């Protein structure tokens, strides 16, 4: 997951991602032209490193989008990831045709200060009831990510762990 807090550290983080990993490109606060330009730079790295690049937010940003991240019943090409914070949102994502569900926040996270974490147990209960692969998000680092995968999550995502 990318966001503005990464600043220039974004480039090193992209280089550290394992091949085949995914990037959910956010950077919502940028002006449209600036956001497209940054997406283009990220897309070039993603192509070179064989990373999957998903766009979050409205409006296409470039030809190298492998899919989109977000809610809504819109028709999209490629992979579709869906954010969920509770059972109702997991079910909505499945009904909307999501390929992956990102459940969050599992632990306390700096990107959503004050948000009440689900807890590992509650998040696992949501993941086990989903009929599509589920990604753990929110306060997840490498150690927690490995434990969550061992417990049944498909994978994990983070912002701060890459910084």
BELTALIN-V153627 format. One record per residue. N is the residue number from 1. RES is the residue in one letter. PHI is phi in radians with two decimals (999 if undefined). Layout:
# BELTALIN-V153627
n = (N,N)
res = (RES,RES)
phi = (PHI,PHI)
This chain:
# BELTALIN-V153627
n = (1,2,3,4,5,6,7,8,9,10,11,12,13,14,15,16,17,18,19,20,21,22,23,24,25,26,27,28,29,30,31,32,33,34,35,36,37,38,39,40,41,42,43,44,45,46,47,48,49,50,51,52,53,54,55,56,57,58,59,60,61,62,63,64,65,66,67,68,69,70,71,72,73,74,75,76,77,78,79,80,81,82,83,84,85,86,87,88,89,90,91,92,93,94,95,96,97,98,99,100,101,102,103,104,105,106,107,108,109,110,111,112,113,114,115,116,117,118,119,120,121,122,123,124,125,126,127,128,129,130,131,132,133,134,135,136,137,138,139,140,141,142,143,144,145,146,147,148,149,150,151,152,153,154,155,156,157,158,159,160,161,162,163)
res = (X,X,X,X,X,X,X,X,X,X,X,X,X,X,X,X,X,X,X,X,X,X,X,X,X,X,X,X,X,X,X,X,X,X,X,X,X,X,X,X,X,X,X,X,X,X,X,X,X,X,X,X,X,X,X,X,X,X,X,X,X,X,X,X,X,X,X,X,X,X,X,X,X,X,X,X,X,X,X,X,X,X,X,X,X,X,X,X,X,X,X,X,X,X,X,X,X,X,X,X,X,X,X,X,X,X,X,X,X,X,X,X,X,X,X,X,X,X,X,X,X,X,X,X,X,X,X,X,X,X,X,X,X,X,X,X,X,X,X,X,X,X,X,X,X,X,X,X,X,X,X,X,X,X,X,X,X,X,X,X,X,X,X)
phi = (999,-1.85,-2.81,-1.10,-1.10,-1.23,0.69,-1.25,-1.23,-0.97,-1.15,-1.17,-1.08,-1.11,-1.27,-1.52,-1.12,-1.23,-0.92,1.54,-1.20,-1.96,-2.13,-1.77,-1.46,-1.87,0.78,-1.12,-1.41,-1.28,-1.09,-0.88,-1.15,-1.17,-1.13,-1.10,-1.13,-1.15,-1.02,-1.07,-1.15,-1.14,-1.06,-1.13,-1.18,-1.03,-1.14,-1.11,-1.66,1.03,-1.84,-1.53,-1.96,-1.96,-1.68,-1.74,1.63,-1.36,1.39,-1.05,-2.03,3.02,-1.34,-1.65,-1.23,-1.57,2.89,-2.32,-2.13,2.59,-1.62,1.99,-1.77,-1.70,-1.40,-2.32,-1.72,1.46,-1.15,-2.29,-1.86,-2.35,-1.42,-2.49,-2.12,-2.81,-1.07,-1.02,-1.26,-1.11,-1.08,-1.06,-1.11,-1.11,-1.12,-1.44,1.59,-1.12,-1.50,-2.45,-1.95,-1.83,-1.64,-2.76,-1.45,-1.38,-2.17,-1.01,-2.44,-1.27,-1.32,-2.38,-1.07,1.52,-1.23,-1.36,-1.16,-1.25,1.63,-1.07,-1.12,-1.13,-1.10,-1.12,-1.08,-1.13,-1.11,-1.17,-1.57,-1.45,-1.71,-2.23,-1.03,-2.15,-1.86,-1.49,-2.52,1.79,1.27,-1.59,-2.06,-1.00,-1.11,-1.13,-1.05,-1.07,-1.14,-1.20,-1.12,-1.08,-1.48,2.35,-1.28,-1.24,-2.98,-2.46,-2.30,-2.84,-1.99,-1.12,-1.10,-1.55,-1.58)
